[in-house]
Amino acid sequence: MTERKAVKAQKPRMARRWGAPVLRMAGRIALLLLGAVVLGLMFSGLSAISTWIVRILLSAVILAGITALFFSEGLSCGMRDAAAGSRAAKLEAEGTAVSAEEDAACWHPLKAAAALLLVFAVPLILAGFIALTAEPYRYTLQDLPTWLTSTYGAREDVMAPLAAYLQPEVPGMRVWIRMAVRLMEMPFIGFFPDAQKQAFALDTLSPLFLLIYPLAYFAAYCMGPRRQAALETKERKAARAAVRRQGKKKLADELTRGGGEVHYGQRRDAEKQEHKRLV
């Protein structure tokens, strides 16, 4: 087997003890999730756009951008770990022992799964709770119409019996959980024309919404070794092309011998004949 084939046959080494980098990966994923929440809050006013095509297109662009961030981070991390696995495989092929740090840096799908679980386990559990306890929207008596309060607000005989309905309701645990889940799914609000009346659909679909980000990251991480192999192949081809160009340049320099004219071996014979005529 030639050296070129041996390089191609070399496969990335999978990590055996991959737990050390998980916290660092989870921290970067948590920052991405925080960025998604901030972007969702920034564009939360999209739901006020009356033209549904414009609202859906803008929401799709924002969601695609956030998903692309998770995908890009997963792909770069997967390629980095695959490159570390290739280096470790070469060291083992040469008989050199791989250190624990080098082993932990190698690629393994469970690294990405564990990091994603640390970040998204609690949000998915909360979203599942909200989905299981979702209820259809109902008009409540606390939502008194404005025409009633503005017209009869000064009449005690009308407003006194309704005073109980104006008492603010103390938010319970489910309300706070729902608010936390809704913050993480804000980029999806724009797909619904009336978030209040369609709250049942939002609550029911919230686990699926939150699954989009970790699935994009994990799929990209699993593509890392293949993309890294393609990148290494491209770099090898570029290196061979550079060697060929250098060889051609060297050959041209030898043929011209720095004179700027290609002689192909005849220049020295012509110089000898001219010398004989002069003699």
BALOBA-1460 file (C-alpha; in Angstrom, 3 decimals):
// residues 279
<rec num="1" residu="m" x="0.000" y="0.000" z="0.000"/>
<rec num="2" residu="t" x="1.392" y="3.353" z="-1.031"/>
<rec num="3" residu="e" x="1.664" y="6.266" z="1.347"/>
<rec num="4" residu="r" x="-1.206" y="8.027" z="-0.404"/>
<rec num="5" residu="k" x="-3.544" y="5.070" z="0.057"/>
<rec num="6" residu="a" x="-2.430" y="4.663" z="3.651"/>
<rec num="7" residu="v" x="-3.333" y="8.269" z="4.394"/>
<rec num="8" residu="k" x="-6.750" y="7.793" z="2.819"/>
<rec num="9" residu="a" x="-7.399" y="4.590" z="4.713"/>
<rec num="10" residu="q" x="-6.610" y="6.254" z="8.037"/>
<rec num="11" residu="k" x="-9.883" y="6.747" z="9.914"/>
<rec num="12" residu="p" x="-10.508" y="9.068" z="12.844"/>
<rec num="13" residu="r" x="-10.196" y="7.475" z="16.224"/>
<rec num="14" residu="m" x="-13.256" y="7.611" z="18.480"/>
<rec num="15" residu="a" x="-12.824" y="8.820" z="22.034"/>
<rec num="16" residu="r" x="-12.898" y="6.230" z="24.808"/>
<rec num="17" residu="r" x="-13.245" y="8.664" z="27.714"/>
<rec num="18" residu="w" x="-15.040" y="11.690" z="26.348"/>
<rec num="19" residu="g" x="-16.556" y="13.226" z="29.490"/>
<rec num="20" residu="a" x="-14.039" y="16.042" z="30.037"/>
<rec num="21" residu="p" x="-15.031" y="18.355" z="27.116"/>
<rec num="22" residu="v" x="-18.792" y="17.936" z="27.649"/>
<rec num="23" residu="l" x="-19.141" y="20.898" z="30.011"/>
<rec num="24" residu="r" x="-17.304" y="23.194" z="27.607"/>
<rec num="25" residu="m" x="-19.522" y="22.077" z="24.739"/>
<rec num="26" residu="a" x="-22.627" y="22.515" z="26.899"/>
<rec num="27" residu="g" x="-21.547" y="26.054" z="27.778"/>
<rec num="28" residu="r" x="-21.305" y="27.044" z="24.120"/>
<rec num="29" residu="i" x="-24.697" y="25.467" z="23.395"/>
<rec num="30" residu="a" x="-26.234" y="27.329" z="26.340"/>
<rec num="31" residu="l" x="-24.901" y="30.605" z="24.922"/>
<rec num="32" residu="l" x="-26.528" y="29.789" z="21.593"/>
<rec num="33" residu="l" x="-29.834" y="29.086" z="23.346"/>
<rec num="34" residu="l" x="-29.550" y="32.381" z="25.207"/>
<rec num="35" residu="g" x="-28.892" y="34.127" z="21.901"/>
<rec num="36" residu="a" x="-31.990" y="32.468" z="20.430"/>
<rec num="37" residu="v" x="-34.059" y="33.799" z="23.341"/>
<rec num="38" residu="v" x="-32.671" y="37.317" z="22.883"/>
<rec num="39" residu="l" x="-33.341" y="37.253" z="19.139"/>
<rec num="40" residu="g" x="-36.843" y="35.955" z="19.787"/>
<rec num="41" residu="l" x="-37.539" y="38.846" z="22.145"/>
<rec num="42" residu="m" x="-36.086" y="41.340" z="19.676"/>
<rec num="43" residu="f" x="-38.411" y="40.169" z="16.902"/>
<rec num="44" residu="s" x="-41.423" y="39.400" z="19.069"/>
<rec num="45" residu="g" x="-43.296" y="42.282" z="17.444"/>
<rec num="46" residu="l" x="-43.606" y="40.297" z="14.205"/>
<rec num="47" residu="s" x="-46.919" y="38.900" z="15.439"/>
<rec num="48" residu="a" x="-48.405" y="42.387" z="15.039"/>
<rec num="49" residu="i" x="-47.854" y="42.332" z="11.254"/>
<rec num="50" residu="s" x="-51.259" y="41.910" z="9.661"/>
<rec num="51" residu="t" x="-49.980" y="40.572" z="6.311"/>
<rec num="52" residu="w" x="-49.577" y="36.883" z="7.036"/>
<rec num="53" residu="i" x="-47.182" y="36.195" z="4.133"/>
<rec num="54" residu="v" x="-44.721" y="38.847" z="5.277"/>
<rec num="55" residu="r" x="-45.003" y="37.717" z="8.891"/>
<rec num="56" residu="i" x="-44.395" y="34.050" z="8.039"/>
<rec num="57" residu="l" x="-41.492" y="34.829" z="5.696"/>
<rec num="58" residu="l" x="-39.736" y="36.997" z="8.269"/>
<rec num="59" residu="s" x="-40.317" y="34.411" z="10.982"/>
<rec num="60" residu="a" x="-38.946" y="31.673" z="8.711"/>
<rec num="61" residu="v" x="-35.813" y="33.714" z="7.977"/>
<rec num="62" residu="i" x="-35.200" y="34.365" z="11.677"/>
<rec num="63" residu="l" x="-35.800" y="30.722" z="12.601"/>
<rec num="64" residu="a" x="-33.523" y="29.541" z="9.782"/>
<rec num="65" residu="g" x="-30.776" y="31.870" z="10.994"/>
<rec num="66" residu="i" x="-30.996" y="30.613" z="14.572"/>
<rec num="67" residu="t" x="-31.051" y="26.985" z="13.426"/>
<rec num="68" residu="a" x="-28.058" y="27.669" z="11.182"/>
<rec num="69" residu="l" x="-26.114" y="28.895" z="14.217"/>
<rec num="70" residu="f" x="-26.710" y="25.595" z="16.014"/>
<rec num="71" residu="f" x="-25.877" y="23.653" z="12.852"/>
<rec num="72" residu="s" x="-22.668" y="25.594" z="12.264"/>
<rec num="73" residu="e" x="-21.526" y="25.149" z="15.862"/>
<rec num="74" residu="g" x="-22.217" y="21.414" z="15.742"/>
<rec num="75" residu="l" x="-20.417" y="21.006" z="12.427"/>
<rec num="76" residu="s" x="-17.332" y="22.941" z="13.500"/>
<rec num="77" residu="c" x="-17.168" y="20.990" z="16.754"/>
<rec num="78" residu="g" x="-17.575" y="17.671" z="14.925"/>
<rec num="79" residu="m" x="-14.858" y="18.535" z="12.400"/>
<rec num="80" residu="r" x="-12.522" y="19.653" z="15.183"/>
<rec num="81" residu="d" x="-13.051" y="16.419" z="17.099"/>
<rec num="82" residu="a" x="-12.647" y="14.361" z="13.908"/>
<rec num="83" residu="a" x="-9.325" y="16.083" z="13.194"/>
<rec num="84" residu="a" x="-8.203" y="15.292" z="16.738"/>
<rec num="85" residu="g" x="-9.257" y="11.684" z="16.163"/>
<rec num="86" residu="s" x="-7.173" y="11.523" z="12.970"/>
<rec num="87" residu="r" x="-4.117" y="12.822" z="14.805"/>
<rec num="88" residu="a" x="-4.630" y="10.295" z="17.594"/>
<rec num="89" residu="a" x="-5.013" y="7.481" z="15.065"/>
<rec num="90" residu="k" x="-1.711" y="8.438" z="13.443"/>
<rec num="91" residu="l" x="0.016" y="8.480" z="16.825"/>
<rec num="92" residu="e" x="-1.283" y="5.004" z="17.633"/>
<rec num="93" residu="a" x="-0.245" y="3.748" z="14.187"/>
<rec num="94" residu="e" x="3.282" y="5.005" z="14.907"/>
<rec num="95" residu="g" x="3.295" y="3.264" z="18.279"/>
<rec num="96" residu="t" x="2.962" y="6.416" z="20.366"/>
<rec num="97" residu="a" x="0.660" y="6.362" z="23.378"/>
<rec num="98" residu="v" x="-2.304" y="8.765" z="23.283"/>
<rec num="99" residu="s" x="-2.709" y="10.925" z="26.371"/>
<rec num="100" residu="a" x="-5.998" y="11.279" z="28.233"/>
<rec num="101" residu="e" x="-6.447" y="14.824" z="26.947"/>
<rec num="102" residu="e" x="-5.880" y="13.745" z="23.350"/>
<rec num="103" residu="d" x="-8.280" y="10.851" z="23.823"/>
<rec num="104" residu="a" x="-11.021" y="13.116" z="25.226"/>
<rec num="105" residu="a" x="-10.608" y="15.497" z="22.283"/>
<rec num="106" residu="c" x="-11.474" y="12.772" z="19.771"/>
<rec num="107" residu="w" x="-14.851" y="12.522" z="18.086"/>
<rec num="108" residu="h" x="-17.715" y="10.630" z="19.685"/>
<rec num="109" residu="p" x="-21.465" y="11.123" z="19.151"/>
<rec num="110" residu="l" x="-22.196" y="10.662" z="22.845"/>
<rec num="111" residu="k" x="-20.196" y="13.818" z="23.584"/>
<rec num="112" residu="a" x="-22.654" y="15.911" z="21.624"/>
<rec num="113" residu="a" x="-25.635" y="13.996" z="23.012"/>
<rec num="114" residu="a" x="-24.492" y="14.522" z="26.608"/>
<rec num="115" residu="a" x="-23.819" y="18.245" z="26.071"/>
<rec num="116" residu="l" x="-27.230" y="18.719" z="24.467"/>
<rec num="117" residu="l" x="-28.882" y="16.797" z="27.283"/>
<rec num="118" residu="l" x="-27.299" y="19.077" z="29.883"/>
<rec num="119" residu="v" x="-28.694" y="22.163" z="28.155"/>
<rec num="120" residu="f" x="-32.052" y="21.006" z="26.799"/>
<rec num="121" residu="a" x="-33.166" y="18.382" z="29.335"/>
<rec num="122" residu="v" x="-34.887" y="20.851" z="31.673"/>
<rec num="123" residu="p" x="-36.463" y="22.971" z="28.888"/>
<rec num="124" residu="l" x="-37.831" y="19.855" z="27.195"/>
<rec num="125" residu="i" x="-39.237" y="18.537" z="30.463"/>
<rec num="126" residu="l" x="-40.937" y="21.871" z="31.117"/>
<rec num="127" residu="a" x="-42.236" y="21.999" z="27.555"/>
<rec num="128" residu="g" x="-43.580" y="18.463" z="27.915"/>
<rec num="129" residu="f" x="-45.389" y="19.456" z="31.098"/>
<rec num="130" residu="i" x="-46.951" y="22.455" z="29.349"/>
<rec num="131" residu="a" x="-47.959" y="20.281" z="26.380"/>
<rec num="132" residu="l" x="-49.613" y="17.689" z="28.606"/>
<rec num="133" residu="t" x="-51.531" y="20.298" z="30.590"/>
<rec num="134" residu="a" x="-52.487" y="22.477" z="27.618"/>
<rec num="135" residu="e" x="-56.074" y="23.677" z="27.513"/>
<rec num="136" residu="p" x="-58.052" y="25.351" z="24.721"/>
<rec num="137" residu="y" x="-58.452" y="29.096" z="24.945"/>
<rec num="138" residu="r" x="-61.504" y="30.262" z="26.868"/>
<rec num="139" residu="y" x="-62.788" y="33.777" z="27.378"/>
<rec num="140" residu="t" x="-62.518" y="34.634" z="31.071"/>
<rec num="141" residu="l" x="-64.548" y="37.130" z="33.014"/>
<rec num="142" residu="q" x="-61.390" y="38.980" z="34.022"/>
<rec num="143" residu="d" x="-61.218" y="40.198" z="30.430"/>
<rec num="144" residu="l" x="-64.012" y="42.763" z="30.778"/>
<rec num="145" residu="p" x="-64.743" y="44.583" z="27.520"/>
<rec num="146" residu="t" x="-63.656" y="48.187" z="27.316"/>
<rec num="147" residu="w" x="-67.112" y="49.427" z="26.365"/>
<rec num="148" residu="l" x="-68.418" y="48.129" z="29.711"/>
<rec num="149" residu="t" x="-65.731" y="49.688" z="31.879"/>
<rec num="150" residu="s" x="-65.698" y="53.001" z="30.007"/>
<rec num="151" residu="t" x="-69.494" y="53.365" z="29.880"/>
<rec num="152" residu="y" x="-70.550" y="52.043" z="33.266"/>
<rec num="153" residu="g" x="-67.329" y="52.523" z="35.185"/>
<rec num="154" residu="a" x="-68.851" y="55.242" z="37.360"/>
<rec num="155" residu="r" x="-72.039" y="53.328" z="38.185"/>
<rec num="156" residu="e" x="-71.644" y="51.477" z="41.447"/>
<rec num="157" residu="d" x="-74.721" y="49.318" z="40.915"/>
<rec num="158" residu="v" x="-73.148" y="47.904" z="37.738"/>
<rec num="159" residu="m" x="-69.474" y="47.656" z="38.700"/>
<rec num="160" residu="a" x="-69.887" y="46.465" z="42.297"/>
<rec num="161" residu="p" x="-71.104" y="42.969" z="41.320"/>
<rec num="162" residu="l" x="-68.256" y="42.754" z="38.801"/>
<rec num="163" residu="a" x="-65.579" y="43.871" z="41.249"/>
<rec num="164" residu="a" x="-64.667" y="40.289" z="42.046"/>
<rec num="165" residu="y" x="-63.834" y="39.675" z="38.401"/>
<rec num="166" residu="l" x="-61.374" y="42.569" z="38.374"/>
<rec num="167" residu="q" x="-59.232" y="41.102" z="41.145"/>
<rec num="168" residu="p" x="-55.834" y="40.138" z="39.748"/>
<rec num="169" residu="e" x="-55.144" y="36.433" z="39.678"/>
<rec num="170" residu="v" x="-51.996" y="35.288" z="41.458"/>
<rec num="171" residu="p" x="-49.850" y="33.434" z="38.891"/>
<rec num="172" residu="g" x="-49.267" y="29.817" z="39.810"/>
<rec num="173" residu="m" x="-46.392" y="27.476" z="39.022"/>
<rec num="174" residu="r" x="-47.787" y="26.536" z="35.627"/>
<rec num="175" residu="v" x="-47.954" y="30.192" z="34.594"/>
<rec num="176" residu="w" x="-44.266" y="30.725" z="35.389"/>
<rec num="177" residu="i" x="-43.286" y="27.496" z="33.630"/>
<rec num="178" residu="r" x="-45.331" y="28.500" z="30.623"/>
<rec num="179" residu="m" x="-43.618" y="31.892" z="30.524"/>
<rec num="180" residu="a" x="-40.176" y="30.251" z="30.605"/>
<rec num="181" residu="v" x="-41.091" y="27.857" z="27.804"/>
<rec num="182" residu="r" x="-42.666" y="30.643" z="25.767"/>
<rec num="183" residu="l" x="-39.434" y="32.673" z="26.007"/>
<rec num="184" residu="m" x="-37.501" y="29.827" z="24.385"/>
<rec num="185" residu="e" x="-40.033" y="29.407" z="21.582"/>
<rec num="186" residu="m" x="-40.478" y="33.086" z="20.765"/>
<rec num="187" residu="p" x="-39.125" y="32.690" z="17.173"/>
<rec num="188" residu="f" x="-42.119" y="30.441" z="16.448"/>
<rec num="189" residu="i" x="-44.760" y="32.928" z="17.615"/>
<rec num="190" residu="g" x="-44.756" y="34.711" z="14.273"/>
<rec num="191" residu="f" x="-46.181" y="31.637" z="12.543"/>
<rec num="192" residu="f" x="-49.428" y="32.051" z="14.515"/>
<rec num="193" residu="p" x="-51.705" y="34.991" z="13.708"/>
<rec num="194" residu="d" x="-53.212" y="35.171" z="17.221"/>
<rec num="195" residu="a" x="-50.921" y="33.770" z="19.895"/>
<rec num="196" residu="q" x="-53.543" y="34.185" z="22.617"/>
<rec num="197" residu="k" x="-56.344" y="32.336" z="20.879"/>
<rec num="198" residu="q" x="-53.907" y="29.746" z="19.488"/>
<rec num="199" residu="a" x="-52.179" y="29.206" z="22.810"/>
<rec num="200" residu="f" x="-53.363" y="25.594" z="22.863"/>
<rec num="201" residu="a" x="-51.478" y="24.837" z="19.637"/>
<rec num="202" residu="l" x="-48.386" y="26.678" z="20.883"/>
<rec num="203" residu="d" x="-48.395" y="24.787" z="24.176"/>
<rec num="204" residu="t" x="-48.987" y="21.429" z="22.504"/>
<rec num="205" residu="l" x="-46.228" y="21.889" z="19.926"/>
<rec num="206" residu="s" x="-43.673" y="23.444" z="22.281"/>
<rec num="207" residu="p" x="-41.605" y="20.221" z="22.741"/>
<rec num="208" residu="l" x="-41.323" y="19.855" z="18.952"/>
<rec num="209" residu="f" x="-40.270" y="23.476" z="18.621"/>
<rec num="210" residu="l" x="-37.518" y="23.101" z="21.205"/>
<rec num="211" residu="l" x="-36.279" y="19.881" z="19.585"/>
<rec num="212" residu="i" x="-35.318" y="21.671" z="16.364"/>
<rec num="213" residu="y" x="-32.192" y="23.261" z="17.847"/>
<rec num="214" residu="p" x="-30.587" y="20.154" z="19.416"/>
<rec num="215" residu="l" x="-31.447" y="18.010" z="16.390"/>
<rec num="216" residu="a" x="-29.712" y="20.495" z="14.093"/>
<rec num="217" residu="y" x="-26.633" y="20.544" z="16.330"/>
<rec num="218" residu="f" x="-26.455" y="16.758" z="16.680"/>
<rec num="219" residu="a" x="-26.963" y="16.100" z="12.960"/>
<rec num="220" residu="a" x="-24.197" y="18.558" z="12.107"/>
<rec num="221" residu="y" x="-21.848" y="17.035" z="14.699"/>
<rec num="222" residu="c" x="-22.381" y="13.570" z="13.212"/>
<rec num="223" residu="m" x="-21.466" y="14.982" z="9.787"/>
<rec num="224" residu="g" x="-18.157" y="16.227" z="11.183"/>
<rec num="225" residu="p" x="-15.941" y="13.224" z="10.304"/>
<rec num="226" residu="r" x="-17.175" y="13.087" z="6.713"/>
<rec num="227" residu="r" x="-16.729" y="16.821" z="6.183"/>
<rec num="228" residu="q" x="-13.296" y="16.714" z="7.810"/>
<rec num="229" residu="a" x="-12.264" y="13.813" z="5.554"/>
<rec num="230" residu="a" x="-13.425" y="15.774" z="2.506"/>
<rec num="231" residu="l" x="-11.473" y="18.817" z="3.706"/>
<rec num="232" residu="e" x="-8.312" y="16.762" z="4.243"/>
<rec num="233" residu="t" x="-8.686" y="15.218" z="0.777"/>
<rec num="234" residu="k" x="-9.016" y="18.680" z="-0.726"/>
<rec num="235" residu="e" x="-5.927" y="19.867" z="1.145"/>
<rec num="236" residu="r" x="-3.923" y="16.844" z="-0.070"/>
<rec num="237" residu="k" x="-4.948" y="17.543" z="-3.668"/>
<rec num="238" residu="a" x="-3.974" y="21.178" z="-3.275"/>
<rec num="239" residu="a" x="-0.596" y="20.165" z="-1.808"/>
<rec num="240" residu="r" x="0.073" y="17.757" z="-4.707"/>
<rec num="241" residu="a" x="-0.895" y="20.433" z="-7.218"/>
<rec num="242" residu="a" x="1.469" y="22.866" z="-5.518"/>
<rec num="243" residu="v" x="4.278" y="20.280" z="-5.718"/>
<rec num="244" residu="r" x="3.589" y="19.738" z="-9.410"/>
<rec num="245" residu="r" x="3.617" y="23.483" z="-10.062"/>
<rec num="246" residu="q" x="6.879" y="23.810" z="-8.164"/>
<rec num="247" residu="g" x="8.373" y="20.940" z="-10.175"/>
<rec num="248" residu="k" x="7.338" y="22.529" z="-13.465"/>
<rec num="249" residu="k" x="8.813" y="25.854" z="-12.398"/>
<rec num="250" residu="k" x="12.058" y="24.168" z="-11.425"/>
<rec num="251" residu="l" x="12.216" y="22.380" z="-14.771"/>
<rec num="252" residu="a" x="11.587" y="25.622" z="-16.636"/>
<rec num="253" residu="d" x="14.361" y="27.327" z="-14.674"/>
<rec num="254" residu="e" x="16.760" y="24.515" z="-15.572"/>
<rec num="255" residu="l" x="15.854" y="24.696" z="-19.261"/>
<rec num="256" residu="t" x="16.185" y="28.446" z="-19.504"/>
<rec num="257" residu="r" x="19.155" y="28.554" z="-17.088"/>
<rec num="258" residu="g" x="18.116" y="32.010" z="-15.986"/>
<rec num="259" residu="g" x="18.591" y="33.522" z="-19.447"/>
<rec num="260" residu="g" x="14.949" y="33.875" z="-20.289"/>
<rec num="261" residu="e" x="15.277" y="31.708" z="-23.430"/>
<rec num="262" residu="v" x="14.468" y="28.019" z="-23.702"/>
<rec num="263" residu="h" x="17.504" y="26.190" z="-25.155"/>
<rec num="264" residu="y" x="16.577" y="22.477" z="-24.747"/>
<rec num="265" residu="g" x="20.297" y="21.613" z="-24.801"/>
<rec num="266" residu="q" x="21.235" y="23.321" z="-28.113"/>
<rec num="267" residu="r" x="22.627" y="26.596" z="-26.752"/>
<rec num="268" residu="r" x="25.985" y="25.139" z="-25.626"/>
<rec num="269" residu="d" x="26.634" y="23.450" z="-29.037"/>
<rec num="270" residu="a" x="25.864" y="26.666" z="-30.893"/>
<rec num="271" residu="e" x="28.273" y="28.555" z="-28.654"/>
<rec num="272" residu="k" x="31.027" y="25.994" z="-29.418"/>
<rec num="273" residu="q" x="30.570" y="26.336" z="-33.205"/>
<rec num="274" residu="e" x="30.673" y="30.134" z="-33.006"/>
<rec num="275" residu="h" x="33.900" y="29.875" z="-30.995"/>
<rec num="276" residu="k" x="35.474" y="27.652" z="-33.672"/>
<rec num="277" residu="r" x="34.631" y="30.142" z="-36.444"/>
<rec num="278" residu="l" x="36.230" y="32.952" z="-34.487"/>
<rec num="279" residu="v" x="39.405" y="30.916" z="-34.014"/>
